[in-house]
Amino acid sequence: MDADLNRAERVEAARAELRRAVMGAIGDAMRQAGVSPMTVLGLAAMAVGSIYQEMAQAHHGPGRCCCGWEPDAAADIEALQTVLAATAAPTPAASLLGMRAIGQA
């Protein structure tokens, strides 16, 4: 059980560090290029796609990585799309109490 908790903590720390780094890079890119958030998010998605290709390539052929991962582009891309959709979708309001009133009835 401790090993699972330790792994979960390491995964969460990695997630938080990646989020911090990507958020900083996105902010920097928006300021430097003067483009919209969606443009920069699209560029970030392109970067993740190219990183996937590079990592997958490192796991094929002679001299490949010995970690055991066997890339499956169709399944891997579907998994990445699923995670993106799940985390990017707006969360529904828990109740009407949390909503700001914008008019009168």
N, C-alpha and C positions, 0 to 999 in steps of 0.2 A: 504494500500500500504506500509506503514512504517513497518508493521509487516512482510510482505513478504520480504522486503529489509533486515530487521534485521535478519530474518531466513536465508536468502541467505548469509549474512555476517558470521553468525555463522557456517553454513555448510562449507563455504570456509575456515574459520579459522580451523575447524576440519580437513578438507582435507589437508591443509598445514601442520598441526601438525602431522598428521598420516604419511604423506610423509616424513617429516623430521625424525621422529622416525624410520620408516622402512628403510630409506636410511642409517641412522647411524647403525642400527642393521645389515644390509646387508654388509656394509663396515667392521664392526667389525668381522662378521662371516667369510668373505673372508680372512681377515688378520690372524685370529686365526686358521682357519681350512686349509688355503692354498688351497682352491678349486676354481673352475671356477665360473664366474658370473652366468652362467646358472644353475650350481648345487645349488648355494645359492638362486637364484630366485625360483627354484623348491622347495627348503625347505621352502621358504616364502609362496609359494602357498599351501604347505601342512599345514603350520601353520594357514593360513586363513581358509582352509577347516576344520581343527580341531576346530578352534574357532567358525565357523558356527555351527558345530555339538553341541558344548557345549551350545551355545546361544539358538539353537533350542530346545535342551533338557530342558533348563530352562523355556521354554514356553509351556511345556506339563505337564499334570497330576496335582496332588494336589500340592499346594504351588507354582504354576507357576507364572511367572511374569504377572502383570496386565496391561502392557502397551498397549495391544490390538493386538500386532503382532501375526499372526498365520502362523508359518513356513510352507512352501510348498517346499520341497526339490527340486523337479524337476524344478519348476518355479524360485526358488531362485538361484539355481546353473546356470540355463540358463542366468539369469540376470547378475550374477557375471561374467560369461564367456563373455557375450556381452560387458560389461564394460571393461574387460581386453583386449579384442580384439580391441575395439575402441581406447583405450588409448595407447596400445602398438604398434599399427601399425605405421610404419613410415609415416610421413607427406610428401606429394609430394612437390617438389621444386616449389616455387611460379613462378619463371621464370628462364630462362637461365642465366640471369644477376647474380643470386646468386650462380651459380655453378662455381667451380674451374676448370680451364682449365688443362687437364692432358696430352695433346699431341699437335701435329701440324697437320693441314689438308693440 
